[in-house]
C-alpha cells in the first residue's frame, strides 16, 4: 500500500523544513519487546540507519 513510504516522505519534508540535513533511526534487533530487556540482564544489539542526504527521497 505504500503507507510507510508516504509517512517517511512526509516526515522528511518536515525535517527539511526544520533545517535537518542528516537523519538516523535506531532499531533494536528483532524487537519483540526483547523479552522485557532480556529478563533484566539486558544486552543491546543496535542497528542505525542514516540518511546523509534526504533530497532523493523528496523527489
mmCIF file as Biopython writes it, N, C-alpha, C and O atoms, coordinates in Angstrom:
data_model
#
loop_
_atom_site.group_PDB
_atom_site.id
_atom_site.type_symbol
_atom_site.label_atom_id
_atom_site.label_alt_id
_atom_site.label_comp_id
_atom_site.label_asym_id
_atom_site.label_entity_id
_atom_site.label_seq_id
_atom_site.pdbx_PDB_ins_code
_atom_site.Cartn_x
_atom_site.Cartn_y
_atom_site.Cartn_z
_atom_site.occupancy
_atom_site.B_iso_or_equiv
_atom_site.auth_seq_id
_atom_site.auth_asym_id
_atom_site.pdbx_PDB_model_num
ATOM 1   N N  . UNK A ? 1  ? 0.803  -1.196  0.000  1.0 0.0 1  A 1 
ATOM 2   C CA . UNK A ? 1  ? 0.000  0.000   0.000  1.0 0.0 1  A 1 
ATOM 3   C C  . UNK A ? 1  ? 0.849  1.263   0.000  1.0 0.0 1  A 1 
ATOM 4   O O  . UNK A ? 1  ? 0.368  2.329   -0.383 1.0 0.0 1  A 1 
ATOM 5   N N  . UNK A ? 2  ? 2.092  1.158   0.421  1.0 0.0 2  A 1 
ATOM 6   C CA . UNK A ? 2  ? 2.972  2.315   0.379  1.0 0.0 2  A 1 
ATOM 7   C C  . UNK A ? 2  ? 2.793  3.302   1.516  1.0 0.0 2  A 1 
ATOM 8   O O  . UNK A ? 2  ? 3.276  4.431   1.441  1.0 0.0 2  A 1 
ATOM 9   N N  . UNK A ? 3  ? 2.097  2.882   2.578  1.0 0.0 3  A 1 
ATOM 10  C CA . UNK A ? 3  ? 1.833  3.794   3.694  1.0 0.0 3  A 1 
ATOM 11  C C  . UNK A ? 3  ? 3.130  4.228   4.380  1.0 0.0 3  A 1 
ATOM 12  O O  . UNK A ? 3  ? 3.315  5.406   4.684  1.0 0.0 3  A 1 
ATOM 13  N N  . UNK A ? 4  ? 4.027  3.263   4.620  1.0 0.0 4  A 1 
ATOM 14  C CA . UNK A ? 4  ? 5.300  3.590   5.268  1.0 0.0 4  A 1 
ATOM 15  C C  . UNK A ? 4  ? 6.098  4.596   4.454  1.0 0.0 4  A 1 
ATOM 16  O O  . UNK A ? 4  ? 6.665  5.540   5.006  1.0 0.0 4  A 1 
ATOM 17  N N  . UNK A ? 5  ? 6.142  4.396   3.145  1.0 0.0 5  A 1 
ATOM 18  C CA . UNK A ? 5  ? 6.871  5.310   2.266  1.0 0.0 5  A 1 
ATOM 19  C C  . UNK A ? 5  ? 6.267  6.716   2.325  1.0 0.0 5  A 1 
ATOM 20  O O  . UNK A ? 5  ? 6.995  7.708   2.367  1.0 0.0 5  A 1 
ATOM 21  N N  . UNK A ? 6  ? 4.928  6.793   2.329  1.0 0.0 6  A 1 
ATOM 22  C CA . UNK A ? 6  ? 4.262  8.093   2.409  1.0 0.0 6  A 1 
ATOM 23  C C  . UNK A ? 6  ? 4.553  8.782   3.740  1.0 0.0 6  A 1 
ATOM 24  O O  . UNK A ? 6  ? 4.801  9.987   3.783  1.0 0.0 6  A 1 
ATOM 25  N N  . UNK A ? 7  ? 4.521  8.010   4.823  1.0 0.0 7  A 1 
ATOM 26  C CA . UNK A ? 7  ? 4.795  8.582   6.137  1.0 0.0 7  A 1 
ATOM 27  C C  . UNK A ? 7  ? 6.215  9.123   6.233  1.0 0.0 7  A 1 
ATOM 28  O O  . UNK A ? 7  ? 6.435  10.230  6.725  1.0 0.0 7  A 1 
ATOM 29  N N  . UNK A ? 8  ? 7.183  8.329   5.759  1.0 0.0 8  A 1 
ATOM 30  C CA . UNK A ? 8  ? 8.570  8.767   5.856  1.0 0.0 8  A 1 
ATOM 31  C C  . UNK A ? 8  ? 8.827  9.988   4.973  1.0 0.0 8  A 1 
ATOM 32  O O  . UNK A ? 8  ? 9.610  10.867  5.333  1.0 0.0 8  A 1 
ATOM 33  N N  . UNK A ? 9  ? 8.172  10.035  3.828  1.0 0.0 9  A 1 
ATOM 34  C CA . UNK A ? 9  ? 8.328  11.182  2.945  1.0 0.0 9  A 1 
ATOM 35  C C  . UNK A ? 9  ? 7.789  12.449  3.626  1.0 0.0 9  A 1 
ATOM 36  O O  . UNK A ? 9  ? 8.425  13.502  3.566  1.0 0.0 9  A 1 
ATOM 37  N N  . UNK A ? 10 ? 6.634  12.349  4.265  1.0 0.0 10 A 1 
ATOM 38  C CA . UNK A ? 10 ? 6.076  13.494  4.990  1.0 0.0 10 A 1 
ATOM 39  C C  . UNK A ? 10 ? 7.001  13.932  6.126  1.0 0.0 10 A 1 
ATOM 40  O O  . UNK A ? 10 ? 7.219  15.123  6.348  1.0 0.0 10 A 1 
ATOM 41  N N  . UNK A ? 11 ? 7.540  12.938  6.840  1.0 0.0 11 A 1 
ATOM 42  C CA . UNK A ? 11 ? 8.496  13.258  7.907  1.0 0.0 11 A 1 
ATOM 43  C C  . UNK A ? 11 ? 9.710  13.992  7.352  1.0 0.0 11 A 1 
ATOM 44  O O  . UNK A ? 11 ? 10.164 14.984  7.923  1.0 0.0 11 A 1 
ATOM 45  N N  . UNK A ? 12 ? 10.231 13.497  6.235  1.0 0.0 12 A 1 
ATOM 46  C CA . UNK A ? 12 ? 11.421 14.112  5.659  1.0 0.0 12 A 1 
ATOM 47  C C  . UNK A ? 12 ? 11.136 15.527  5.158  1.0 0.0 12 A 1 
ATOM 48  O O  . UNK A ? 12 ? 12.002 16.397  5.253  1.0 0.0 12 A 1 
ATOM 49  N N  . UNK A ? 13 ? 9.941  15.771  4.628  1.0 0.0 13 A 1 
ATOM 50  C CA . UNK A ? 13 ? 9.581  17.141  4.240  1.0 0.0 13 A 1 
ATOM 51  C C  . UNK A ? 13 ? 9.601  18.051  5.470  1.0 0.0 13 A 1 
ATOM 52  O O  . UNK A ? 13 ? 10.097 19.175  5.406  1.0 0.0 13 A 1 
ATOM 53  N N  . UNK A ? 14 ? 9.064  17.567  6.579  1.0 0.0 14 A 1 
ATOM 54  C CA . UNK A ? 14 ? 9.051  18.351  7.816  1.0 0.0 14 A 1 
ATOM 55  C C  . UNK A ? 14 ? 10.474 18.563  8.326  1.0 0.0 14 A 1 
ATOM 56  O O  . UNK A ? 14 ? 10.833 19.666  8.737  1.0 0.0 14 A 1 
ATOM 57  N N  . UNK A ? 15 ? 11.285 17.498  8.297  1.0 0.0 15 A 1 
ATOM 58  C CA . UNK A ? 15 ? 12.671 17.625  8.732  1.0 0.0 15 A 1 
ATOM 59  C C  . UNK A ? 15 ? 13.409 18.662  7.892  1.0 0.0 15 A 1 
ATOM 60  O O  . UNK A ? 15 ? 14.170 19.470  8.424  1.0 0.0 15 A 1 
ATOM 61  N N  . UNK A ? 16 ? 13.184 18.637  6.583  1.0 0.0 16 A 1 
ATOM 62  C CA . UNK A ? 16 ? 13.826 19.603  5.701  1.0 0.0 16 A 1 
ATOM 63  C C  . UNK A ? 16 ? 13.368 21.017  6.048  1.0 0.0 16 A 1 
ATOM 64  O O  . UNK A ? 16 ? 14.178 21.944  6.091  1.0 0.0 16 A 1 
ATOM 65  N N  . UNK A ? 17 ? 12.081 21.179  6.293  1.0 0.0 17 A 1 
ATOM 66  C CA . UNK A ? 17 ? 11.524 22.472  6.685  1.0 0.0 17 A 1 
ATOM 67  C C  . UNK A ? 17 ? 12.184 22.986  7.965  1.0 0.0 17 A 1 
ATOM 68  O O  . UNK A ? 17 ? 12.400 24.188  8.119  1.0 0.0 17 A 1 
ATOM 69  N N  . UNK A ? 18 ? 12.500 22.076  8.873  1.0 0.0 18 A 1 
ATOM 70  C CA . UNK A ? 18 ? 13.136 22.429  10.147 1.0 0.0 18 A 1 
ATOM 71  C C  . UNK A ? 18 ? 14.653 22.596  10.029 1.0 0.0 18 A 1 
ATOM 72  O O  . UNK A ? 18 ? 15.315 22.977  10.994 1.0 0.0 18 A 1 
ATOM 73  N N  . UNK A ? 19 ? 15.198 22.310  8.845  1.0 0.0 19 A 1 
ATOM 74  C CA . UNK A ? 19 ? 16.624 22.508  8.622  1.0 0.0 19 A 1 
ATOM 75  C C  . UNK A ? 19 ? 17.500 21.303  8.874  1.0 0.0 19 A 1 
ATOM 76  O O  . UNK A ? 19 ? 18.725 21.421  8.849  1.0 0.0 19 A 1 
ATOM 77  N N  . UNK A ? 20 ? 16.907 20.143  9.115  1.0 0.0 20 A 1 
ATOM 78  C CA . UNK A ? 20 ? 17.705 18.936  9.326  1.0 0.0 20 A 1 
ATOM 79  C C  . UNK A ? 20 ? 18.291 18.455  8.009  1.0 0.0 20 A 1 
ATOM 80  O O  . UNK A ? 20 ? 17.601 18.427  6.991  1.0 0.0 20 A 1 
ATOM 81  N N  . UNK A ? 21 ? 19.561 18.079  8.028  1.0 0.0 21 A 1 
ATOM 82  C CA . UNK A ? 21 ? 20.231 17.559  6.838  1.0 0.0 21 A 1 
ATOM 83  C C  . UNK A ? 21 ? 20.525 16.065  6.963  1.0 0.0 21 A 1 
ATOM 84  O O  . UNK A ? 21 ? 20.546 15.348  5.962  1.0 0.0 21 A 1 
ATOM 85  N N  . UNK A ? 22 ? 20.751 15.597  8.186  1.0 0.0 22 A 1 
ATOM 86  C CA . UNK A ? 22 ? 21.083 14.198  8.446  1.0 0.0 22 A 1 
ATOM 87  C C  . UNK A ? 22 ? 20.050 13.625  9.407  1.0 0.0 22 A 1 
ATOM 88  O O  . UNK A ? 22 ? 19.662 14.272  10.380 1.0 0.0 22 A 1 
ATOM 89  N N  . UNK A ? 23 ? 19.612 12.401  9.123  1.0 0.0 23 A 1 
ATOM 90  C CA . UNK A ? 23 ? 18.596 11.742  9.936  1.0 0.0 23 A 1 
ATOM 91  C C  . UNK A ? 23 ? 19.035 10.305  10.180 1.0 0.0 23 A 1 
ATOM 92  O O  . UNK A ? 23 ? 19.568 9.662   9.276  1.0 0.0 23 A 1 
ATOM 93  N N  . UNK A ? 24 ? 18.822 9.800   11.370 1.0 0.0 24 A 1 
ATOM 94  C CA . UNK A ? 24 ? 19.095 8.389   11.615 1.0 0.0 24 A 1 
ATOM 95  C C  . UNK A ? 24 ? 17.959 7.785   12.429 1.0 0.0 24 A 1 
ATOM 96  O O  . UNK A ? 24 ? 17.235 8.487   13.134 1.0 0.0 24 A 1 
ATOM 97  N N  . UNK A ? 25 ? 17.821 6.488   12.316 1.0 0.0 25 A 1 
ATOM 98  C CA . UNK A ? 25 ? 16.809 5.742   13.051 1.0 0.0 25 A 1 
ATOM 99  C C  . UNK A ? 25 ? 17.515 4.621   13.794 1.0 0.0 25 A 1 
ATOM 100 O O  . UNK A ? 25 ? 18.296 3.876   13.202 1.0 0.0 25 A 1 
ATOM 101 N N  . UNK A ? 26 ? 17.249 4.499   15.062 1.0 0.0 26 A 1 
ATOM 102 C CA . UNK A ? 26 ? 17.804 3.403   15.846 1.0 0.0 26 A 1 
ATOM 103 C C  . UNK A ? 26 ? 16.765 2.287   15.919 1.0 0.0 26 A 1 
ATOM 104 O O  . UNK A ? 26 ? 15.605 2.518   16.263 1.0 0.0 26 A 1 
ATOM 105 N N  . UNK A ? 27 ? 17.201 1.078   15.591 1.0 0.0 27 A 1 
ATOM 106 C CA . UNK A ? 27 ? 16.299 -0.070  15.556 1.0 0.0 27 A 1 
ATOM 107 C C  . UNK A ? 27 ? 16.880 -1.190  16.403 1.0 0.0 27 A 1 
ATOM 108 O O  . UNK A ? 27 ? 18.021 -1.601  16.189 1.0 0.0 27 A 1 
ATOM 109 N N  . UNK A ? 28 ? 16.124 -1.678  17.341 1.0 0.0 28 A 1 
ATOM 110 C CA . UNK A ? 28 ? 16.583 -2.807  18.146 1.0 0.0 28 A 1 
ATOM 111 C C  . UNK A ? 28 ? 16.416 -4.082  17.344 1.0 0.0 28 A 1 
ATOM 112 O O  . UNK A ? 28 ? 15.365 -4.327  16.752 1.0 0.0 28 A 1 
ATOM 113 N N  . UNK A ? 29 ? 17.456 -4.887  17.331 1.0 0.0 29 A 1 
ATOM 114 C CA . UNK A ? 29 ? 17.463 -6.125  16.555 1.0 0.0 29 A 1 
ATOM 115 C C  . UNK A ? 29 ? 16.366 -7.070  17.045 1.0 0.0 29 A 1 
ATOM 116 O O  . UNK A ? 29 ? 16.319 -7.424  18.223 1.0 0.0 29 A 1 
ATOM 117 N N  . UNK A ? 30 ? 15.494 -7.470  16.135 1.0 0.0 30 A 1 
ATOM 118 C CA . UNK A ? 30 ? 14.409 -8.430  16.403 1.0 0.0 30 A 1 
ATOM 119 C C  . UNK A ? 30 ? 13.500 -8.022  17.562 1.0 0.0 30 A 1 
ATOM 120 O O  . UNK A ? 30 ? 13.036 -8.886  18.306 1.0 0.0 30 A 1 
ATOM 121 N N  . UNK A ? 31 ? 13.249 -6.793  17.722 1.0 0.0 31 A 1 
ATOM 122 C CA . UNK A ? 31 ? 12.493 -6.176  18.811 1.0 0.0 31 A 1 
ATOM 123 C C  . UNK A ? 31 ? 11.676 -7.137  19.674 1.0 0.0 31 A 1 
ATOM 124 O O  . UNK A ? 31 ? 12.198 -7.603  20.687 1.0 0.0 31 A 1 
ATOM 125 N N  . UNK A ? 32 ? 10.452 -7.453  19.340 1.0 0.0 32 A 1 
ATOM 126 C CA . UNK A ? 32 ? 9.559  -8.334  20.129 1.0 0.0 32 A 1 
ATOM 127 C C  . UNK A ? 32 ? 9.622  -8.018  21.629 1.0 0.0 32 A 1 
ATOM 128 O O  . UNK A ? 32 ? 9.555  -8.911  22.473 1.0 0.0 32 A 1 
ATOM 129 N N  . UNK A ? 33 ? 9.753  -6.732  21.929 1.0 0.0 33 A 1 
ATOM 130 C CA . UNK A ? 33 ? 9.889  -6.218  23.302 1.0 0.0 33 A 1 
ATOM 131 C C  . UNK A ? 33 ? 11.093 -6.805  24.035 1.0 0.0 33 A 1 
ATOM 132 O O  . UNK A ? 33 ? 11.260 -6.639  25.243 1.0 0.0 33 A 1 
ATOM 133 N N  . UNK A ? 34 ? 11.900 -7.478  23.279 1.0 0.0 34 A 1 
ATOM 134 C CA . UNK A ? 34 ? 13.156 -8.083  23.727 1.0 0.0 34 A 1 
ATOM 135 C C  . UNK A ? 34 ? 13.060 -8.759  25.088 1.0 0.0 34 A 1 
ATOM 136 O O  . UNK A ? 34 ? 13.916 -8.614  25.961 1.0 0.0 34 A 1 
ATOM 137 N N  . UNK A ? 35 ? 11.969 -9.507  25.215 1.0 0.0 35 A 1 
ATOM 138 C CA . UNK A ? 35 ? 11.769 -10.365 26.392 1.0 0.0 35 A 1 
ATOM 139 C C  . UNK A ? 35 ? 12.018 -9.588  27.681 1.0 0.0 35 A 1 
ATOM 140 O O  . UNK A ? 35 ? 12.783 -9.975  28.564 1.0 0.0 35 A 1 
ATOM 141 N N  . UNK A ? 36 ? 11.311 -8.463  27.717 1.0 0.0 36 A 1 
ATOM 142 C CA . UNK A ? 36 ? 11.429 -7.499  28.816 1.0 0.0 36 A 1 
ATOM 143 C C  . UNK A ? 36 ? 12.880 -7.322  29.253 1.0 0.0 36 A 1 
ATOM 144 O O  . UNK A ? 36 ? 13.313 -7.636  30.361 1.0 0.0 36 A 1 
ATOM 145 N N  . UNK A ? 37 ? 13.588 -6.776  28.246 1.0 0.0 37 A 1 
ATOM 146 C CA . UNK A ? 37 ? 15.002 -6.428  28.386 1.0 0.0 37 A 1 
ATOM 147 C C  . UNK A ? 37 ? 15.823 -7.588  28.915 1.0 0.0 37 A 1 
ATOM 148 O O  . UNK A ? 37 ? 16.591 -7.509  29.874 1.0 0.0 37 A 1 
ATOM 149 N N  . UNK A ? 38 ? 15.580 -8.690  28.184 1.0 0.0 38 A 1 
ATOM 150 C CA . UNK A ? 38 ? 16.321 -9.933  28.439 1.0 0.0 38 A 1 
ATOM 151 C C  . UNK A ? 38 ? 16.334 -10.267 29.928 1.0 0.0 38 A 1 
ATOM 152 O O  . UNK A ? 38 ? 17.372 -10.547 30.528 1.0 0.0 38 A 1 
ATOM 153 N N  . UNK A ? 39 ? 15.119 -10.221 30.493 1.0 0.0 39 A 1 
ATOM 154 C CA . UNK A ? 39 ? 14.895 -10.526 31.910 1.0 0.0 39 A 1 
ATOM 155 C C  . UNK A ? 39 ? 15.923 -9.836  32.809 1.0 0.0 39 A 1 
ATOM 156 O O  . UNK A ? 39 ? 16.494 -10.434 33.720 1.0 0.0 39 A 1 
ATOM 157 N N  . UNK A ? 40 ? 16.128 -8.571  32.516 1.0 0.0 40 A 1 
ATOM 158 C CA . UNK A ? 40 ? 16.956 -7.634  33.259 1.0 0.0 40 A 1 
ATOM 159 C C  . UNK A ? 40 ? 18.455 -7.810  33.118 1.0 0.0 40 A 1 
ATOM 160 O O  . UNK A ? 40 ? 19.213 -7.068  33.742 1.0 0.0 40 A 1 
ATOM 161 N N  . UNK A ? 41 ? 18.911 -8.770  32.316 1.0 0.0 41 A 1 
ATOM 162 C CA . UNK A ? 41 ? 20.344 -8.881  32.055 1.0 0.0 41 A 1 
ATOM 163 C C  . UNK A ? 41 ? 20.712 -8.127  30.769 1.0 0.0 41 A 1 
ATOM 164 O O  . UNK A ? 41 ? 21.775 -8.358  30.193 1.0 0.0 41 A 1 
ATOM 165 N N  . UNK A ? 42 ? 19.856 -7.257  30.340 1.0 0.0 42 A 1 
ATOM 166 C CA . UNK A ? 42 ? 19.827 -6.517  29.082 1.0 0.0 42 A 1 
ATOM 167 C C  . UNK A ? 42 ? 21.150 -6.385  28.337 1.0 0.0 42 A 1 
ATOM 168 O O  . UNK A ? 42 ? 22.077 -5.724  28.805 1.0 0.0 42 A 1 
ATOM 169 N N  . UNK A ? 43 ? 21.222 -7.011  27.191 1.0 0.0 43 A 1 
ATOM 170 C CA . UNK A ? 43 ? 22.282 -6.756  26.224 1.0 0.0 43 A 1 
ATOM 171 C C  . UNK A ? 43 ? 21.622 -6.175  25.003 1.0 0.0 43 A 1 
ATOM 172 O O  . UNK A ? 43 ? 20.519 -6.582  24.640 1.0 0.0 43 A 1 
ATOM 173 N N  . UNK A ? 44 ? 22.269 -5.240  24.370 1.0 0.0 44 A 1 
ATOM 174 C CA . UNK A ? 44 ? 21.646 -4.492  23.289 1.0 0.0 44 A 1 
ATOM 175 C C  . UNK A ? 44 ? 22.423 -4.646  21.999 1.0 0.0 44 A 1 
ATOM 176 O O  . UNK A ? 44 ? 23.625 -4.387  21.956 1.0 0.0 44 A 1 
ATOM 177 N N  . UNK A ? 45 ? 21.734 -5.069  20.943 1.0 0.0 45 A 1 
ATOM 178 C CA . UNK A ? 45 ? 22.285 -5.051  19.592 1.0 0.0 45 A 1 
ATOM 179 C C  . UNK A ? 45 ? 21.518 -3.978  18.857 1.0 0.0 45 A 1 
ATOM 180 O O  . UNK A ? 45 ? 20.291 -4.032  18.766 1.0 0.0 45 A 1 
ATOM 181 N N  . UNK A ? 46 ? 22.231 -3.012  18.336 1.0 0.0 46 A 1 
ATOM 182 C CA . UNK A ? 46 ? 21.589 -1.846  17.755 1.0 0.0 46 A 1 
ATOM 183 C C  . UNK A ? 46 ? 22.002 -1.656  16.315 1.0 0.0 46 A 1 
ATOM 184 O O  . UNK A ? 46 ? 23.187 -1.712  15.985 1.0 0.0 46 A 1 
ATOM 185 N N  . UNK A ? 47 ? 21.018 -1.429  15.456 1.0 0.0 47 A 1 
ATOM 186 C CA . UNK A ? 47 ? 21.269 -1.069  14.071 1.0 0.0 47 A 1 
ATOM 187 C C  . UNK A ? 47 ? 20.916 0.397   13.907 1.0 0.0 47 A 1 
ATOM 188 O O  . UNK A ? 47 ? 19.886 0.842   14.413 1.0 0.0 47 A 1 
ATOM 189 N N  . UNK A ? 48 ? 21.742 1.148   13.214 1.0 0.0 48 A 1 
ATOM 190 C CA . UNK A ? 48 ? 21.466 2.557   12.971 1.0 0.0 48 A 1 
ATOM 191 C C  . UNK A ? 48 ? 21.443 2.796   11.474 1.0 0.0 48 A 1 
ATOM 192 O O  . UNK A ? 48 ? 22.414 2.505   10.776 1.0 0.0 48 A 1 
ATOM 193 N N  . UNK A ? 49 ? 20.335 3.327   10.982 1.0 0.0 49 A 1 
ATOM 194 C CA . UNK A ? 49 ? 20.210 3.698   9.582  1.0 0.0 49 A 1 
ATOM 195 C C  . UNK A ? 49 ? 20.295 5.211   9.492  1.0 0.0 49 A 1 
ATOM 196 O O  . UNK A ? 49 ? 19.646 5.919   10.262 1.0 0.0 49 A 1 
ATOM 197 N N  . UNK A ? 50 ? 21.088 5.705   8.561  1.0 0.0 50 A 1 
ATOM 198 C CA . UNK A ? 50 ? 21.303 7.139   8.453  1.0 0.0 50 A 1 
ATOM 199 C C  . UNK A ? 50 ? 21.128 7.606   7.021  1.0 0.0 50 A 1 
ATOM 200 O O  . UNK A ? 50 ? 21.609 6.965   6.087  1.0 0.0 50 A 1 
ATOM 201 N N  . UNK A ? 51 ? 20.440 8.721   6.849  1.0 0.0 51 A 1 
ATOM 202 C CA . UNK A ? 51 ? 20.339 9.371   5.550  1.0 0.0 51 A 1 
ATOM 203 C C  . UNK A ? 51 ? 21.224 10.600  5.618  1.0 0.0 51 A 1 
ATOM 204 O O  . UNK A ? 51 ? 20.933 11.524  6.377  1.0 0.0 51 A 1 
ATOM 205 N N  . UNK A ? 52 ? 22.304 10.632  4.840  1.0 0.0 52 A 1 
ATOM 206 C CA . UNK A ? 52 ? 23.180 11.798  4.804  1.0 0.0 52 A 1 
ATOM 207 C C  . UNK A ? 52 ? 22.616 12.874  3.895  1.0 0.0 52 A 1 
ATOM 208 O O  . UNK A ? 52 ? 22.954 14.050  4.029  1.0 0.0 52 A 1 
ATOM 209 N N  . UNK A ? 53 ? 21.758 12.474  2.972  1.0 0.0 53 A 1 
ATOM 210 C CA . UNK A ? 53 ? 21.132 13.411  2.044  1.0 0.0 53 A 1 
ATOM 211 C C  . UNK A ? 53 ? 19.711 12.936  1.784  1.0 0.0 53 A 1 
ATOM 212 O O  . UNK A ? 53 ? 19.505 11.906  1.144  1.0 0.0 53 A 1 
ATOM 213 N N  . UNK A ? 54 ? 18.736 13.680  2.277  1.0 0.0 54 A 1 
ATOM 214 C CA . UNK A ? 54 ? 17.352 13.257  2.125  1.0 0.0 54 A 1 
ATOM 215 C C  . UNK A ? 54 ? 16.714 13.768  0.827  1.0 0.0 54 A 1 
ATOM 216 O O  . UNK A ? 54 ? 15.564 13.436  0.540  1.0 0.0 54 A 1 
ATOM 217 N N  . UNK A ? 55 ? 17.424 14.549  0.058  1.0 0.0 55 A 1 
ATOM 218 C CA . UNK A ? 55 ? 16.827 15.141  -1.140 1.0 0.0 55 A 1 
ATOM 219 C C  . UNK A ? 55 ? 16.301 14.106  -2.154 1.0 0.0 55 A 1 
ATOM 220 O O  . UNK A ? 55 ? 15.267 14.367  -2.770 1.0 0.0 55 A 1 
ATOM 221 N N  . UNK A ? 56 ? 16.956 12.944  -2.363 1.0 0.0 56 A 1 
ATOM 222 C CA . UNK A ? 56 ? 16.386 11.969  -3.301 1.0 0.0 56 A 1 
ATOM 223 C C  . UNK A ? 56 ? 15.021 11.419  -2.855 1.0 0.0 56 A 1 
ATOM 224 O O  . UNK A ? 56 ? 14.201 11.052  -3.697 1.0 0.0 56 A 1 
ATOM 225 N N  . UNK A ? 57 ? 14.779 11.360  -1.567 1.0 0.0 57 A 1 
ATOM 226 C CA . UNK A ? 57 ? 13.509 10.872  -1.023 1.0 0.0 57 A 1 
ATOM 227 C C  . UNK A ? 57 ? 12.397 11.863  -1.358 1.0 0.0 57 A 1 
ATOM 228 O O  . UNK A ? 57 ? 11.245 11.474  -1.554 1.0 0.0 57 A 1 
ATOM 229 N N  . UNK A ? 58 ? 12.748 13.143  -1.423 1.0 0.0 58 A 1 
ATOM 230 C CA . UNK A ? 58 ? 11.752 14.187  -1.598 1.0 0.0 58 A 1 
ATOM 231 C C  . UNK A ? 58 ? 11.333 14.399  -3.036 1.0 0.0 58 A 1 
ATOM 232 O O  . UNK A ? 58 ? 10.491 15.254  -3.309 1.0 0.0 58 A 1 
ATOM 233 N N  . UNK A ? 59 ? 11.905 13.634  -3.974 1.0 0.0 59 A 1 
ATOM 234 C CA . UNK A ? 59 ? 11.541 13.802  -5.383 1.0 0.0 59 A 1 
ATOM 235 C C  . UNK A ? 59 ? 10.161 13.278  -5.681 1.0 0.0 59 A 1 
ATOM 236 O O  . UNK A ? 59 ? 9.708  13.347  -6.823 1.0 0.0 59 A 1 
#
